[in-house]
Every structure is written in structure tokens, then in C-alpha cells.
């Protein structure tokens, strides 16, 4: 049987180990809080930080405004980021427009995307740290540097959205279309986020004692939650349908060929399009000064040829003023390797790079011969020559000559788009298929013998494609290059799409985000039920922990007299150290006077617990005292 001194020694060792463990935990926790406060407020020292007093707001009025502004900026940056991210389908058009106005090629669209991602991530990081600080009862005090970045981001977001609204209004249609695809999945993410936010909201709700503050904390959260729970009732997505009702996969028409894997409007580009299995070829036709139709999209040769090197004084001249003898000497492929037209272009093999480098301007008759040989549809925009051009008034006749006599393409492969000359073409070339760029009434289209529509994809929500299909009028959408947009066109019932990404869309076998109504309802109901179960549960747990903590504080701790209303309580022990605790774990430890005589620690109980250590008054929820009395080490929990 062990003797008494040995038992006392072991008891001391156990208590010392526990005390050491608590002190180590306290040190790690203090480092964690210092890191959070340093990143958010640049306050790395503990004495400069302020804790939230029980029953008080999270910060001063000025800081509340700053935090509200931070949340507002975060929301606006998310809207801009989402909108710009979904506008990826039109990045090439944006960069082309920038080139026309600035004179040099740069991927401004991708630069704006990276900038938006960086600023959004920056704000998300700040809000995440702020939530952690509030969770640990730390007052918020945003550093002036973060405030500057927040204001800068808010300015950029508002400016970007304003510019888009004024000069690119059609992009809001893309924004709306994207929700028809992503809304069911964004709903799940939003509900999951609300469940995660339930714990810090409940923590702050039960901390404050003012009823008004509690309402201000809880009301916005509940409003957003109720909205998210019932918002699926107002959702519509054409991709939520029974499998048997999904139409055939839309065909692909190469927009200027395959411009992501070869220089646009060149022979290589159209050969690649045919190799990828496209149903048709789309291009732009200009007539040279000596009457030779050729393929060129821009109204200058500067972007897609080396005219700046050979004929710099004619770089901005209209291509129609050049003779074919000059045009065929220009290189139309080197620019493709130097100024990548698409940021996310797939890599080219060494053989393809060499082939692209030697491409020239493609003659219209050669283009038609290639399409006729591969039995592919042809769709083209026909540019009228400028003033004083010898073919300005007979350009249609010259084009028909090339179509019927020089290339001898099958008439049924030609999709005639040009509207003013339609009646003349129907007489001169009765076998052509006529396609319209306006969704006129069905009867009007039938009277004009039009059997196809060529529409901007943004008109998906305003044109009933299936209604036209029932009248045997099919629809082609332009320009559709993103998989989600192609999936949406498929679900709407489009017959074909004009695309820059023939190489990518051809591999899609089923629409993205495709759901049956039953599967969607299951996901919706399951998500909402989980939220309805877990969010109240988290609030109940937080309420129960708060009540338990208050009851524990009201009880008489071991070896310590019961608290009374008396202003001062005396505890006669030789104290070694006081460990000051927050709601969760040790904040930091304070060394006390270590002597043989008694040390008095004043404990006052007001609306909140305060501890007087020397002349310093601290607000803490719990105090652990290490003391020595009669040769034994004692731990008090106050």
C-alpha cells in the first residue's frame, strides 16, 4: 500500500500536468486569435484587442458601417463575377471590340475575369476572418488598407455593371439564361451556406441581451432563409424535363471554321471543321476590287494578316479595295500563333503550327468547292462593297455567278441569309434554302418560302422554338461555344448552333445539368428538409449551451464560497496563476503574487463577470485559479 507522501506527490503531478496542458492550450489559442486579428485589423498584440462585452454589439457604429459595406461589396462583386464568368461565351467578341478601338490585341476579357476572381476571393477571406473573430467574441476593426480595397472593389463592380447595362445590354439576357441552367444547383449551395451560418448567427443572437439587437441579427437571416426555401417554386429550367421529351442533339456549324484550332476563315480552319464532323460551315464574304469574292470578317486586314509588315500604309484600308493579286500574297496564319484569339485554345501539334503559319486568304470559290466535296451546308454573311467600288451595285450577281458557275455547289447546301435580295435569289437560284435572321410570324415566313431561322442565342427566352418547329421551321442559334449554353439550346429544341468550339461541343452526349422533374423535386425537398432540421437544431444547441454556462456560473464552485450580492468576496489561498477563459477555451494566463501570506482576489458579479487582477479589470466568462494550500496544489473554477 502506497504511503501518504507518495499519493500527495502523484496528486500534485497530475494537477500540474493538467495545469500545464491548459496553459499550453491557452498559448495556442492566443496565437490563433492574434493571427486572425492581425490579418483583419493589423493588431498583432493582445493588449490592443478588444473583446465584445456581453450584451453589446459586435463593434462600434463606424465599424458596423464598414462591415456592412464589406458585405455589400462582397455581394456586388459576386454578381459581377458570376455575370462575367457566364459571359465567357462572348469573350472573343469583347476582345475583338477592344482591338478595334485600342489598336492592339490583348485578352482583356480574361484579365477582367482574373481580377474579379482575385477581388472576390480577397473579400471572401476578410468576411471569413470576421465571422471567426465574432465567433470568438472579438470586436471588429477593419484595417484602413482593407477598407481601401473594399471601396476599390465596390467602385469596380458598380462601374462594370453600369457599363454593361449601358453598352452591352444583351449580356443581361445571358445572365438570365445562365440561371435557367445553374439555379437548381445554386439553390443547394445557398441552403448549405445558410446551414453553416446558423451557428455563428445563433451564437451572436444569444450573446446580445437587447431585444432590438436580437431582431437585427436574426431577421435578415430568416428572411433570406425563407426566400431560399420557397424560391424553387418560381424556378424554370428547360433542362428539367422527362427524358423522352428531349429532342435530338443540335447540329454544329463552324463559325469561320474552327477558329480555336486554326486561323479563322482559312482552308485549314474549314478542313478541321469537317474533320470534327460539323454539319455546316459559316463564313464572311467580301468582294475584291477586281471582282473576286474572298473570305474576310473584319473591315481591315490588320488583325488577321501581315499587311502591317508588307503594306503598313494600307493597314486600315477596307479589304474590298485590294485586288486579288495583292490579297493572295498576304499571310493569314502567322497572327494566329502570335496573338492567340482565344485564351483557352487547345495546344497545337508541331505539324499544325507549321500548317497554320503558311495559311493564306481563302477564295470564296475554293471554300464552296471544299464544302460541296464534303457535302456540308454553307452559311455566309455577304458584305456589300464600299462606295466607288466597281462591284458595289452588282455584287449579288457576282456572288451568284460564283455559286452557280464557278463552284457548282449543290443548291440545297446553300443557306441564303441576305434578306434584301431574297426574291431575286429565289428566281435566279430556286434550289437555295432560305434562312431569316428575324423571328417573324409563321405565316409571313411561309409566304416568303423561309424554312430556317438564324437567331442570336440570347433570344431563346423570347422565341418559342418548338412552336416554329411544329410548323416545320427549324432554328439555328449563333454564336454558341460554351457547353452550358449548348446544353440549354439542346433543351430548348434548337436544330443547330453556330459555334467557335466544334472540337469541344461535338463530344457532348447529353445536356449538362439535365434533371427529370422527379429527381429535381427530390433534391429540392431533401435540401429544404435538411435545412429545416439542422438550423433549428443548431439554435437549440447554442441556447442549451448558453443556459448551461449560466447555470454553471451561478453554482458554487468547489472550494470557493457561494457568490452573493456582496461587492467583495475573499478567498484565502496562496495563488500561483490565474487562467482567464472565454466561452470556449483559455484566453491567456496571468501570474499572481507568489508568497507565503494570503493573497486576496476580488470577484465581482454584475451584469457580466469581471476579474480584478491587481488594478486591471478584465471581462471573462470563467476563471481557473491554480493555488497552493496546506502543501497541496488546488485548481479552482470560478
Secondary structure by P-SEA (a helix, b strand, c coil): cccaaaaaaaaaaaaaaaaaaaaaaaaaaaaaaaaaaaaaccccccccccccccccccccaaaaaaaaaaaaaaaaaaaaaaaaaaaccaaaaaaaaaaaacccccaaaaaaaaaaaaaaaaaaaaaaaaaaaaaabbbbbbcaaaaaaaaaaaaaaaaaaaaaaccccaaaaaaaaaaaccaaaaaaaaaaaaaaaaaaaaaaaaacccaaaaaaacaaaaaaaaaaaccccccccccccccccccccbbbbbccccccccccccaaaaaaaaaaccccccbbbbbcccbbbbbbcccccccccccccccccccccccccccaaaaaaccccccccccccccccccccaaaaaaaaacccccaaaaaaaaaaabbbbbbbbbccccccccccaaaaaaaaaacccccccccccccccccaaaaaaaacccbbbbbcccccaaaaaaacccccccccccccccaaaaaaaacbbbbbcccccaaaaaaaaaaccccccccccccccccccccccccaaaaaaaaaaaaaaaaccaaaaaaaaaaaaaaaaaaaacccccccccccccbbbbbccccbbbbbccccccccccccccccbbbbbbbbccbbbbbcccbbbbbcbbbbbbccccbbbbbcc
